[in-house]
Structures are given as C-alpha cells and as structure tokens.
Amino acid sequence: MDMTRIRDHMVEHHVTRRGIRDQNVTAAMRTVPREKFVAPGCEEFAYEDAPLSIGEGQTISQPFIVALMLEKAKLDAGDKVLEVGTGSGYASALISRIARQVYSIERHESLALQASERFEKLGYRNIDVRVGDGSKGWPDAAPFNAIIVSASAPQVPTALKEQLGLGGRLIIPVGRGEEQRLKRITRTGATAFEDEDLGGVRFVPLIGEDAWTAAHPMYTAPAPSSSGTFASAQSSPRNAEGAGMGKMHKSPALPEGVIDHSEFQQRFWAVQRISWVVFTLLLATSLLGLLGRGGPFSRQTLLLPDGSVDFPVISRWNAPEDMTVKFIPSSEDRVFTIDAAFLQTFSIQGIDPPQKATFAREGRIGYVFPADPAGSTQIVFRLKTQLPGARRATVGMGGETRAQSTFIFP
C-alpha cells in the first residue's frame, strides 16, 4: 500500500501547521516511511500524531515531537549526530536523511537489532547502531555536532555535554512525570554551555549509570498525577465618559391612557444587563471549575464485565489528562482496546504500568496486560487532548466495547 499521500497529510497537519519550519526536517519526514518503524499490525496508525508501543516498555514518539527535537537541533548536511535511545529507529532514519553520519545507541538489544535490520532494508547506510548505556554517550565517535536524547534524564549527563563539539547542540528532556522539560544545551566554550528551556514534554525514563536506575520509582511506579490548574483571564473595567450636556428638549406628550414607563424600562434594562454579566461569569466559572479539568463533573466511569474505565468528558485543547482502567482479578491476560477515533481525540503519552504487548486488529488497537488472579489491576493512560470540539470514540475490555464522548474546549 502506497502511503505517500498519508505521509504528506501527516507532515501538513501535524508538523508544519504546528510551527515546524525547517525544510530539511519536513523533507525527511515526507521521505522516511514511518509505517516501517511500528509494530506489525499497527501500520494504519503510523501517521496519527500519537506515540505507539514498540515493545520493551518503549514507544515511538509522536511525529510532532520528533520534528520539534530535530528542528531545535539545527542539523546540517555535514553534521555528525548521536541519538540516545534508538527505539524503533525512526528518529535515526530521519536524521540520516539530513546529516552526514548518525551514531545511535540503545540499551535493549532486541530493539537495536530490529532497527539495524530496518536500516539495512531501507538502504540507510550512514547509521551505526550499538547496544550500551546511553547516558555515557559514544566517546569513541565524539565530538558530535548534535546529540538528541529520546528519553528523560534526572539531569543532563556530564558525559553527553563533554562529547559535544564547539557549537554543538544537545537536545534532552530533563525531569520526571509531568515535570519534564525539553532542554537545548549549546557548547559555547571548553567549559561553557548555554542552557535553553524549550517547553514541557513527557518521555520514557533514560536508564543508565548517569541517569535513572531500572529500580527507580519513576521507572517502576506511576508518577503521582497533579490536579489541573487553570489560568484565569483578568478583565479591566472600561470607564465610560459622560456626554456633555446639551440643550434639553421636552418629550412629546403620550396619548391619554398610556403610562410613561421610560424610567422603569431604563432600570429594567440595567438590571437585565447586570444579570447577563453575572450569568456569564457564573457560566464561565462553572465550565472552568465544576465542568473543567479536575472538576467533579468533568469525568465519567464506564462499567464493563471485566472492569471499569474512568475518562475525561470535558477538557481543554492540548491539556494533559489521565484515563484509569481497572481490571477485575483474572487468571488470563487482560486486553484493553481503543479505536482510531480515540487517537484523534487524545494522544497517548505513556502507560503506567507498561503493557505486555500491543496489537492492531479490525480497526482497533489492543493493549495486553498480564494476568493477576489475586487482585484487581489499575492501569493509568497518560493522555493529551488533540482536536477541539465534541469527540466520540469507543473503548473496550475483552470482547465488550462502550462508546465514550468528550468535549474539548479550544
């Protein structure tokens, strides 16, 4: 199946419309077949602006985030680039279409081997892959013009900074959970570096000697969710100037039997205007408070034979959200499914704890979680809202599905 038009649509709608202007990046994304870097059966979802599982608890990042990181790295044709966290190999493949040479390091041997096979089949000869500790970089190949890290570290590893050439750029997410920030570190001297904050992101943790350990709570347990915070718009009253007094004219007399209600009408209109202002303020407060993200009426729980799903029914555009899936005790693997419409409403930023496997069947994506006959299991899907407006999708457990609706304010 030729996916060229779908690939162009992804670049147009998910990349350039969201501010990516680097033509080298967009040209690479139009060239590299993203469907070759996702799990078998997930090809039809490859061009959604959402991360997809690739096994080993890892994901292929959503297209916009990949494009943003490459653009901020300011890649040139003669650059030598290190990518930490090969994953499926998609980002390395994009970099290879721009830069001279790519060095990619991955701690999971199975992912590294699969990525190498993809590069070989696609004819990408300027990518070297190795298995190792990404937090230590690749000293033998240093210095690098750019280093791109596809996992979040507790702080910027010293080894990666030291492997930058003069003027080199390091793009790395730093922090845990919802507190992650995307950083650009530029080497301006032998021991001098410039640090820029590029905004909030969410990545899987970087595991290594100079990063998180595999036993760290960030890696083994869900990060605590924080309640939503809304910025309230401040309005300043407008002072109306009084008109200058002119010559007064006596109003014509009303016909007999008609009462002059002009004074009453003026007062009524004043009260009506005040009432509309109060109503509007109460409505806004209700929508942003009671019905807004975190409000008591902002969520709904669907009950299914195998458990329940708690999800947001009202939210804001581009806002983080959580969906909680609870499975009843079972001696068999549990399956949770979503349809393509769900991925148009939300992008999946992470799953805590990670799924055992992912599959696509009959237009739905399924997430498989291990059996637990001893007790119930709670899975938290970390989401981010995408398209504003009234959205409708279906979720399911086992063979049962339920429709769910979410309204997303612009």
N, C-alpha and C positions, 0 to 999 in steps of 0.2 A: 504493500500500500504506500503510495507517494504522499508523504506528509509535508511537502514543501509549503503548501498554502496554509496548513495549520501552524507550521513553524513561523511563517511570516505574520500570521494573525497574533501569535504569542508575542512576538517582538513589538508589533504595533500597539497592542492593547495593554500588555503587562510590563513593557520595558520603556519604550520611547514616550508613551503618554504619561508615564510616571516620572519623567525627568531625565532619563539616561540619554546623553547626547554624544557620547564617544562612538564615532562611526566604526572604529576598529572592533569595539565590543559588539555592536549590533550586527556588523557583518559576520563576525564569528558565530553569533547565535543563530543567524539565518543559515549558516553552513553546517554546523555540527548537529547531527541527528540525535536529539535528546532521547528519543524513544529507544535508542540502542543502549542507554545507560540506566534503564529502570528494570525492575524485576519482570520476568516473563508473565504475561497476562495483564500487565499494567500499562501497556503501550498507549491505550486510548486516553489515559490520564496524564501522559508525559508532559503535555503542554498546558495543563492547568497551572495557575500561579499558586502552587502548593507544594510543600515537601512531601516526598514519598519514601517509604521504608525500603532499604536495600539489604537488610539483614545485619546481624551482629549488633543490633540496637542502634544502627546508624541510619541516616537519611540522606537523600539527595535534596539539596536546598532548593527552595522555590526560585524560579528564573530571575525575578526582580532582584533578590538579594545577591545572587551570583553576579548579575550585571553590575550592581552597585559596587560590590567589592572590587571587581576588575576595573571599573571606571576610576575609582578612588586610588587604585594602584598606579595609574598613569603609565600603562605599559607601552613600550615602543618595540619596533621590529628587531632591534639589536639586543634586546634585554635577555638576561639570564635570570630565570624566576624559580623560586622554590615554593611549592604548595605543601602545606602541612595538613594531612587528612585527605588522602586520595579519594576515599569512599568509592563511589561508582566510577570515578574518573572523568565525570562531565566537566568539572571546572578546569582540570588539567588539559582536557581536549580543547576547550575554548582558548585557554592561554597559549596553547601550542600553535593556534592559528594566528596569533598576534606576535608572540615573542620568538626569539631565536632558539632558545633551549629551555626545557622545563624539567625540573627535578621534583619528584613527588614522593612523599614519604607517608606510609600508612602502617599502623600498628597491628591491624588484622591481616594475617597472611592471605586468608581466603579472598578478601576484598581486593588486596593488591594483585593477586593472580588474575582475578576476573577483569580488573581494569587493564592489566597488561594485555590480556587476550583481546579486549575491545580495541585497544590502540593498534594492535597488530592487524586486526581485520579491517580497520578503517584506514590503515596506511599512515598513521601518525607516528613518524619515525624520530621526532625530536623530543620524546618524553622518556626519561629514565625513572623507573619506579623501584623503591626499595622498602623493605619491612624494617621498622625501627621506632624509636622514641622520637616523636615529632617535636617535643619540647626542647630537644637538643639540636634540632636542625640537621644540616648535612655539611659538616665542617670541610670535608674533602673537596666539595664543589664550590665553596664560598670564595669570594664575596658574591652577593646577589644584588641585582638592580631592584628586585622586588621580592617580597615574601608575603604570601597570602595564607592565612591560617583559617581553616574551616571548622574550628571548634573553639569553645570558650575556655580561657585560662584564668586562674585567680589573679594573676598579674602578668605583665609582659615578661616572658622568659629572657633572661640576660643573654643566653646563647644565641637567640634569634636576632637580637639587636646587634650583637657583635659580628654577625655574619652578613650584615648589610654593608654594601659598598657606600662610598661617599655620595650623598644624594639619594641613596636607596630608600624605598618606602616599604614599611611593614604594616599590613592590614590585619588586625586581630580583634576578635571580640573578647572583652575582659569582664569578669564578674560572674555571678551565679543567678539562676532563675530569671525573674523579671528585672533584675538589676543590671543585666548585661549591657555594656556599651561598646559600640564599634569604634576602635581607635585606629588612627593613622600615625605611625611613628616614622619620622624622616630623619635620617642621619645627616647632620649639618657639619660635623667635625669628627675628629678622632674619638672624642669622648662626649660630644654634644649631640643631643637629639631634640627634635621638635615634636610635641605631642598634640594631636588634634582629636576632638570628640566628634564622631560622625553620626551619633544618634543611638537610640535603643534598638536592640536586636535580641534574638534568642537562638542559641546553638546548643548542640550536644556538648558535653564537657571534653576538654582536651586532657587525655590521660597520659601521664609521663612523670619523670623524675622532677622536672621543674614546673609541673602543673598539678592537676588533681590526681589523687590516687584512685585506683579502682574501688577501694573501700570507702571513699569519701561519701558523706551523706548526699551530696549533690548528685552523685552517680547512682547511688543505691536506693534513694528515697525521694519521693516527690518534694519539690520545693514548696514552702508554705505560700498559699495564694494571698494576695493583698486585696483589700476592698477597693473598688473603683473610686477614683477621685475626679470630680468634675470641676472645671474652671468656670466660674460664674462670670457672665458678662456684666460690666459696670456701665450703668447709664447715667448720664449727667442731665439734670433738668434744663429745659430750654426756658429762658426768661423772655416772656412776651412784653414787647414795648406797648405802652398805652398810646392810642392815637390822639393826635392833637384835637382839641375841642373846636368845633366849627359852629356855624350858625345853626340853631335848633329850629326844626320845623314841626309844627303841631300836626299830629297824625289825624287823618280824616275820621270823622265820627262813624262808628259802626251802626248798621241798621238797628232799629229798635228790636229788642228781644234777643239780641246776640250779646253774650257776655264776653268781655275782653279777657282772654286767658294768656296774653303775651307774657306776663310776669311769671305765671305758673309754668308755661311752656319752657321758658328760659331755665327755670330752676330744675324742671324735669330733665331737660337735655343735659344739664350739668351733672345731675345725679347719674344719668344714663352713661355719660362718658366715663365718670369715675368708676361706675360698676364694671364697664368693659375693661378698664385698665386693671382693676382688682381681679377680675375673672381671668384675664390674660396672664397676670402674674401667678395666680394660683394654678392655672393650667401648666405653665412652664415649670413651676416648682414640682407639680405632680409628675410630669413627664420625666424630668431630670432627677427627681428624688424617688418617689414611690415606684414609678414605672421604669426609671433609668437603670443603668447597670448597677447592680448591687441592691436595688430596691426590693421590697417584699413581694411585688407583683411582676418582677422582671423575669421570672423563671417558671418553668413548668416541668413536672415529672411525669414521664410516660411509664406505665406498668406493663410488663410483658411476662409471659410464663417463666422465662429464665432469669428475670431480674427487673431492673428499672433503669431509666435514662433521665438524668436531670440536665436540662439545657436552657440557654437563654432564649426568651421570646421577644425581648426588646433590648436593643443595644445601640451603640453608636458606630459610625463608619470608622474602620481602621483601629478598632479598640480591642484589647486583649480580653478573652473570655475563657471560661472553663466549662467543659461538659463532663459530668460524672456518670460513669457507667458502673452499676453494681450487679454482679452476678451472684446467684444463689449457689450454695455448695453443690459441686458436681464432680463425679469421678471421670468425666470426659472433658476434653479441651473445649473451651467456650469460644464462641465466634460472635463478633460484633460487626455489622455491615452498615455502609453508607452508600448513597448513590452519587452520581456526578453532580446533581443539583446541590448537594450538600457542600461540595468543594467550590461551587460558585458563590456560596454564602459565606463560608469560612475557609481559611487556610489552616492546616494542622501544623502547629509549631513544634509539638512534642507530645509524647505519650508516656505517662508515669503510672505504673512501671511499664517498660517497653513490651511490645507484643512479641510473641514467639515466632509468628510468621505472618505474611501478608499475601493475599491473592486477589485476583480480579476475575469475576465470573458473571455473565449475563448482565453486564452494565453496572455492576456493584463492586465496591472494594470491601474485602473482608479482612478483619484483624483477628488473629488467633491468639488466645491467651491460655496458659497452662491450666490443667485441672486442679481443683482443690476440694476434695470431698469433706475436709474438716470444717470449713467455714466459708463465708461469703468473701468475694473479692471485689475491691473497688479500683477502678481504672479512671485516671483523670486525663482527658484530652485537652491539651493547651491549644487554644484557638485564637485566631484573629479575624475579625469581620472584614468582608471584602466589598461586595456590591450593596449600595444603599437601596432601600425600598422594602416592599413586602416580599419575602422569600419563602419558598416551600420546598421541603425535601423529605426523604424517608430514611429512617434508621431502623435497624433490626437486630434481633438476637436469635441465633439459630435459624429456624425457618420462618419466624414471625417478624413482620415489619409494621411500623407505625409511621404515619405522616406527622411532620412537625413543621410549624410555621414560626418565622422570626421576622420582626420588623426592625430594620436598621435605619436610624436617623442619619441624614447626610452630615 
